[in-house]
Amino acid sequence: MPAGKKKSSSVANSFEEAAEELEVITRRLEEDPGSLAGLLEDFERGQALLSYCQNTLKSARKRLDLVEAKLQTDMTEDESDNSSKSGDDTHDDDVRLF
């Protein structure tokens, strides 16, 4: 097993840990690739970490899209509420004129 490599049954505990481990693997592969078996282990681990990071980012993007859609809906409802109130005010002003 290459030096500095984590052995873990799960991919990562967090996005940040996975990204950090990917950086370590990348540096190790660039500087001292070692044996073919080590290369294959690092490659497989890197692929698992990359997939985890991509899925985490996709999930975060979906959550942000949902929040953004909710804000847009709320803003649209507020604007329609304000325009109907403004219309009522105008109507009241017209009534006051007569």
N, C-alpha and C positions, 0 to 999 in steps of 0.2 A: 504494500500500500504506500503511495507517495507521502512524503513528509508533509505534515500540516493539514492533511485531509481529515475532515470530520466523517465519522462513521455514524449514521443515523438511520433509523427505520422510517422516519417521516422526512418529507422533502425539506421543510423549513418551518420555523415557528412564526416568521414574519417575512414580509416582502423585503425589508431592510437586510435581514440576515441572509436571505437567499441572494440578494444582489451582491452583498459583501463576499459571500462564498464564491459566487460566479467570478468576481474580480480576482480572488485568490487563485482559483483554478486557471483562469486566463493567463495571469502572470506566470504561474508555474509552467504552463504549457509553452509559453513564449521563451522562458529562460532556461528551463531544464526539463524537457519532456519525459525523460526517464525511459522505462521499458515500454514495450508494446502493451503489455497487460495494464500497466499504470495509465497509459494513454487512453486505453479503452474504458477503464474505470472512470477516469476524469471526464471523458467525453459523455458517457452515460449519465454521470452525476450532473454535468453541466446541462445536458438536455432536459433532465428532470427539473432542475432549478429554473431554467429558461421557461419551460412550460408553466411552472408554478407562477413565475413573475408575470408572464403574459396573461394568464387566467385572472390573476389578482388585479392587473390593470384593466382588463375587460370588465370585471365586476365593478371596479371603482367607477369606470366610465358610465356604466349602466345606472349606478346609483346617482351620479352627478346629473345624468340626463333626466332621471325621475325628479330630482330636486328642482332642476331648471324648469321642467314642464309644470310642476306644481306652482312654482313662482309665477310663471307666465299665466297660468289659469287664475291664480289669485289676483294678479294685476289686471287681467281682463275683466274679472268680476268687479273689482274695485272701480275700474273705469266706467263700466256700464252702470254701476250704482251711482257714481258721481254724475254721469250724464243724465240719468233719470231724475236725480235730485235737482240738477241744474234746470232741467225741463220744467219741473214743478215750480221752482223759484221763478222762472220766466212767466209761467202761467199765473202765479200769484201776483207778480208785478203787473201783468196785464190787467188783472182783476182790480188791483188797487188804482190803476189809472182811471177806471170808469166809475 
